[in-house]
Amino acid sequence: MAPYSCARAAFERSESIFATASGVRRWLLVEVCGSWGHNAPIDSDLGDHVDRAWLAANKTRGIRTLTVRRNLRRPGGAGEADTRVELIYVDPAVSGGRGGQAWHRQVDDLAGVAAATSDLPGVNQRGAPDGWDCWTQPLTLVCTHGRHDACCASFGRPLIRHLRESHWADSAWESSHLGGDRFAANMVLLPDSLYFGRCDPESADAVLEAHADGRIHLPNYRGRSTLGFTQQAAEYFVRTEVGLDRLRDVGAVHRVERTTGGESGHQLCFRVDTYENGSETATGAYEVVVERNTTPSPSPLTCKGPDEVSYPVYRLVDLAEAAEPPGSGLITPEGSTAPAD
């Protein structure tokens, strides 16, 4: 009998992948070759030099810490004296706001990681970290973290092998746990902080080709990590219903006050700003009413997860052009509040 696969189970029950991007406000990528255990930053070679307090301090500053690698091979073997470690810090793009930025630095070895990352700005500060250089290359993260969930390896490793042999090779990095194992293979594109799921080689190429053209490949789109889950649903409905696939077509997603009259589930109303022809300011807006329900899952949501769990389902209740100009009658002034990690 084949082992249970949470990704296959989610596909078979037709679970939607939109509005499932994990909430991440800042990213720290640490190059760690070799194997990763369940908690990759600790259960790897990096764990000899950092502890849970370091990891918790990053989380307190709103920084998601991931291990990444180009391949499994540890440096420093025969004919390989270079043990330098690449560190990449990402302040992601905000929908309708600032563009994403990334910086990097190298340290001599993993022993230097803690000191080099001790003063990263976190969510309450802007600008480049001291001693870091601008990173201008795109980053494509593919979760291959099999020790965290078997599906990440089963679906992620064939995908990263494909990307390494494609013209996307320069941007492709293996990553530890990104979230949403049941949507493997998962990809995140930085610094735009866009999540994509159920990616095989063909759909991954479509995702990357669209992104290079300034568009979002909506069939595999999970959402943007700097938006809350219901905000992600509102953005998705505007994109799919109105036909807006360019990254810059849709801007900030704000909660607005409105009586929705929902009887089943929890209904929220959002104002979603839209742009036309590369405009720098919003030229229009839509009001979107989204209903959130939970539905029992007939099977675990992860390969080793518990039974009798539920997952959220989002339904479009209403979508119409906003009568007021963009930015009017908002409850939340900032359109990109990420959910808790």
WOLIN-V607867 format. One record per pair of residues at least 24 apart in sequence whose ideal C-beta (glycine too) atoms are under 8 Angstrom apart, sorted by the first residue. I is the first residue (numbers start at 1). J is the second residue. If there is no record, write none. Layout:
i=I j=J
i=I j=J
This chain:
i=3 j=150
i=3 j=303
i=4 j=299
i=4 j=300
i=4 j=303
i=5 j=150
i=5 j=151
i=5 j=154
i=5 j=303
i=6 j=149
i=6 j=151
i=6 j=181
i=6 j=182
i=6 j=299
i=6 j=300
i=6 j=301
i=6 j=302
i=6 j=303
i=6 j=305
i=7 j=151
i=7 j=154
i=7 j=155
i=7 j=181
i=7 j=182
i=7 j=183
i=7 j=184
i=7 j=198
i=8 j=151
i=9 j=182
i=9 j=298
i=9 j=299
i=9 j=300
i=10 j=182
i=10 j=183
i=10 j=301
i=11 j=198
i=13 j=297
i=13 j=298
i=13 j=299
i=15 j=182
i=15 j=311
i=16 j=313
i=16 j=314
i=17 j=180
i=17 j=183
i=17 j=197
i=17 j=198
i=17 j=220
i=17 j=221
i=17 j=222
i=18 j=221
i=18 j=222
i=18 j=223
i=18 j=232
i=18 j=233
i=18 j=236
i=18 j=314
i=19 j=222
i=19 j=223
i=19 j=229
i=19 j=230
i=19 j=232
i=19 j=233
i=19 j=236
i=19 j=312
i=19 j=314
i=20 j=180
i=20 j=183
i=20 j=195
i=20 j=197
i=20 j=222
i=20 j=223
i=20 j=229
i=20 j=232
i=21 j=179
i=21 j=180
i=21 j=194
i=21 j=195
i=21 j=222
i=21 j=223
i=21 j=224
i=21 j=225
i=21 j=227
i=21 j=229
i=21 j=232
i=22 j=64
i=22 j=178
i=22 j=179
i=22 j=180
i=22 j=195
i=22 j=225
i=22 j=339
i=22 j=341
i=23 j=225
i=23 j=226
i=23 j=228
i=23 j=229
i=23 j=338
i=23 j=339
i=23 j=340
i=23 j=341
i=24 j=64
i=24 j=92
i=24 j=193
i=24 j=225
i=24 j=226
i=24 j=338
i=24 j=341
i=25 j=62
i=25 j=63
i=25 j=64
i=25 j=92
i=25 j=123
i=25 j=225
i=25 j=226
i=25 j=338
i=26 j=61
i=26 j=62
i=26 j=63
i=26 j=64
i=26 j=89
i=26 j=90
i=26 j=91
i=26 j=92
i=26 j=120
i=26 j=121
i=26 j=122
i=26 j=123
i=27 j=63
i=27 j=64
i=27 j=66
i=27 j=88
i=27 j=89
i=27 j=90
i=27 j=92
i=27 j=190
i=27 j=193
i=28 j=58
i=28 j=63
i=28 j=64
i=28 j=65
i=28 j=66
i=28 j=87
i=28 j=88
i=28 j=89
i=28 j=90
i=28 j=117
i=28 j=120
i=29 j=66
i=29 j=67
i=29 j=68
i=29 j=86
i=29 j=87
i=29 j=88
i=29 j=89
i=29 j=90
i=29 j=139
i=29 j=141
i=29 j=173
i=29 j=175
i=30 j=65
i=30 j=66
i=30 j=67
i=30 j=68
i=30 j=85
i=30 j=87
i=30 j=113
i=30 j=117
i=31 j=67
i=31 j=68
i=31 j=69
i=31 j=70
i=31 j=85
i=31 j=86
i=31 j=87
i=32 j=67
i=32 j=68
i=32 j=69
i=32 j=85
i=32 j=110
i=33 j=69
i=33 j=70
i=33 j=71
i=33 j=72
i=33 j=73
i=33 j=74
i=33 j=75
i=34 j=72
i=34 j=74
i=35 j=72
i=35 j=147
i=36 j=67
i=36 j=145
i=36 j=147
i=36 j=176
i=37 j=147
i=38 j=147
i=38 j=148
i=40 j=66
i=40 j=67
i=40 j=145
i=40 j=147
i=40 j=148
i=40 j=176
i=40 j=177
i=41 j=65
i=41 j=66
i=41 j=67
i=41 j=176
i=43 j=147
i=45 j=74
i=45 j=110
i=46 j=110
i=46 j=113
i=48 j=110
i=49 j=110
i=49 j=111
i=49 j=113
i=49 j=114
i=50 j=113
i=50 j=114
i=54 j=114
i=54 j=117
i=58 j=117
i=58 j=120
i=59 j=341
i=60 j=122
i=61 j=120
i=61 j=121
i=61 j=122
i=61 j=123
i=61 j=124
i=62 j=122
i=62 j=123
i=63 j=89
i=63 j=120
i=63 j=122
i=63 j=123
i=64 j=341
i=66 j=141
i=66 j=175
i=66 j=176
i=66 j=177
i=66 j=178
i=67 j=175
i=67 j=176
i=68 j=141
i=68 j=173
i=68 j=174
i=68 j=175
i=68 j=176
i=69 j=173
i=69 j=174
i=70 j=173
i=70 j=174
i=71 j=164
i=71 j=174
i=83 j=108
i=83 j=109
i=84 j=108
i=84 j=109
i=85 j=109
i=85 j=110
i=85 j=112
i=85 j=113
i=87 j=113
i=87 j=116
i=87 j=117
i=87 j=132
i=88 j=135
i=88 j=139
i=89 j=117
i=89 j=120
i=89 j=129
i=89 j=132
i=90 j=139
i=90 j=190
i=90 j=191
i=90 j=193
i=91 j=121
i=91 j=126
i=91 j=191
i=92 j=190
i=92 j=191
i=92 j=192
i=92 j=193
i=92 j=225
i=92 j=226
i=93 j=191
i=93 j=192
i=93 j=193
i=93 j=226
i=94 j=226
i=94 j=252
i=94 j=335
i=94 j=336
i=95 j=224
i=95 j=226
i=95 j=227
i=95 j=235
i=95 j=250
i=95 j=251
i=95 j=252
i=95 j=253
i=95 j=335
i=95 j=336
i=96 j=250
i=96 j=251
i=96 j=252
i=96 j=253
i=96 j=273
i=96 j=282
i=96 j=335
i=96 j=336
i=97 j=251
i=97 j=252
i=97 j=335
i=97 j=336
i=99 j=191
i=100 j=190
i=100 j=191
i=100 j=192
i=100 j=193
i=101 j=128
i=101 j=134
i=101 j=191
i=102 j=134
i=102 j=135
i=102 j=136
i=102 j=139
i=102 j=190
i=102 j=191
i=103 j=128
i=103 j=129
i=103 j=132
i=103 j=133
i=103 j=134
i=103 j=135
i=104 j=132
i=104 j=133
i=104 j=135
i=105 j=131
i=105 j=132
i=105 j=133
i=137 j=170
i=137 j=171
i=138 j=171
i=138 j=189
i=138 j=190
i=138 j=211
i=139 j=171
i=139 j=173
i=139 j=189
i=139 j=190
i=139 j=191
i=140 j=168
i=140 j=171
i=140 j=172
i=140 j=173
i=140 j=187
i=140 j=188
i=140 j=189
i=140 j=208
i=141 j=173
i=141 j=174
i=141 j=175
i=141 j=178
i=141 j=187
i=141 j=188
i=141 j=189
i=141 j=190
i=142 j=172
i=142 j=173
i=142 j=174
i=142 j=175
i=142 j=185
i=142 j=186
i=142 j=187
i=142 j=199
i=143 j=174
i=143 j=175
i=143 j=176
i=143 j=177
i=143 j=178
i=143 j=181
i=143 j=184
i=143 j=185
i=143 j=186
i=143 j=187
i=144 j=174
i=144 j=175
i=145 j=175
i=145 j=176
i=145 j=177
i=145 j=178
i=148 j=176
i=148 j=177
i=148 j=181
i=149 j=177
i=149 j=181
i=149 j=184
i=149 j=302
i=149 j=303
i=149 j=304
i=150 j=303
i=151 j=181
i=151 j=182
i=151 j=184
i=151 j=303
i=152 j=177
i=152 j=181
i=152 j=184
i=152 j=185
i=152 j=186
i=154 j=184
i=155 j=184
i=155 j=185
i=155 j=199
i=155 j=200
i=156 j=184
i=156 j=185
i=156 j=186
i=158 j=185
i=158 j=200
i=158 j=201
i=159 j=185
i=159 j=187
i=159 j=199
i=159 j=200
i=159 j=201
i=159 j=204
i=162 j=201
i=162 j=204
i=163 j=201
i=163 j=204
i=166 j=205
i=168 j=204
i=168 j=205
i=168 j=208
i=171 j=208
i=180 j=222
i=181 j=301
i=181 j=302
i=181 j=303
i=182 j=301
i=182 j=302
i=183 j=222
i=186 j=222
i=188 j=225
i=192 j=224
i=192 j=247
i=193 j=224
i=193 j=225
i=193 j=226
i=194 j=221
i=194 j=223
i=194 j=224
i=194 j=225
i=195 j=221
i=195 j=222
i=195 j=223
i=195 j=224
i=195 j=225
i=196 j=220
i=196 j=221
i=196 j=222
i=197 j=222
i=210 j=245
i=211 j=247
i=214 j=246
i=214 j=247
i=214 j=248
i=215 j=245
i=215 j=246
i=215 j=247
i=216 j=245
i=216 j=246
i=216 j=247
i=217 j=245
i=218 j=245
i=224 j=336
i=225 j=338
i=226 j=336
i=226 j=338
i=227 j=253
i=227 j=335
i=227 j=336
i=227 j=337
i=227 j=338
i=228 j=337
i=228 j=338
i=228 j=339
i=229 j=292
i=229 j=312
i=229 j=314
i=229 j=339
i=230 j=268
i=230 j=270
i=230 j=290
i=230 j=292
i=230 j=314
i=231 j=255
i=231 j=270
i=231 j=335
i=231 j=336
i=231 j=337
i=233 j=290
i=233 j=292
i=233 j=314
i=234 j=270
i=234 j=272
i=234 j=288
i=234 j=290
i=235 j=272
i=237 j=288
i=237 j=290
i=237 j=316
i=237 j=319
i=238 j=272
i=238 j=274
i=238 j=286
i=238 j=288
i=238 j=319
i=241 j=316
i=241 j=319
i=242 j=274
i=242 j=286
i=242 j=319
i=244 j=274
i=248 j=275
i=248 j=278
i=249 j=274
i=249 j=275
i=249 j=276
i=250 j=274
i=250 j=275
i=251 j=275
i=251 j=282
i=251 j=326
i=251 j=335
i=252 j=282
i=252 j=335
i=252 j=336
i=253 j=335
i=253 j=336
i=254 j=327
i=254 j=330
i=254 j=331
i=254 j=332
i=254 j=333
i=254 j=335
i=255 j=330
i=255 j=331
i=255 j=332
i=256 j=287
i=256 j=329
i=256 j=330
i=256 j=331
i=257 j=329
i=257 j=331
i=258 j=287
i=258 j=289
i=260 j=289
i=260 j=317
i=262 j=291
i=262 j=317
i=264 j=291
i=264 j=293
i=265 j=291
i=265 j=292
i=265 j=293
i=265 j=315
i=266 j=291
i=266 j=292
i=266 j=293
i=267 j=291
i=267 j=292
i=267 j=317
i=268 j=292
i=271 j=322
i=271 j=326
i=271 j=327
i=271 j=328
i=271 j=329
i=271 j=330
i=273 j=326
i=273 j=327
i=273 j=335
i=281 j=326
i=282 j=326
i=282 j=327
i=283 j=326
i=284 j=321
i=284 j=322
i=284 j=326
i=285 j=321
i=285 j=322
i=285 j=324
i=285 j=325
i=285 j=326
i=285 j=327
i=286 j=319
i=286 j=320
i=286 j=321
i=286 j=322
i=287 j=318
i=287 j=319
i=287 j=320
i=287 j=321
i=287 j=322
i=288 j=316
i=288 j=318
i=288 j=319
i=289 j=316
i=289 j=317
i=289 j=318
i=289 j=319
i=290 j=314
i=290 j=315
i=290 j=316
i=290 j=317
i=291 j=315
i=291 j=316
i=291 j=317
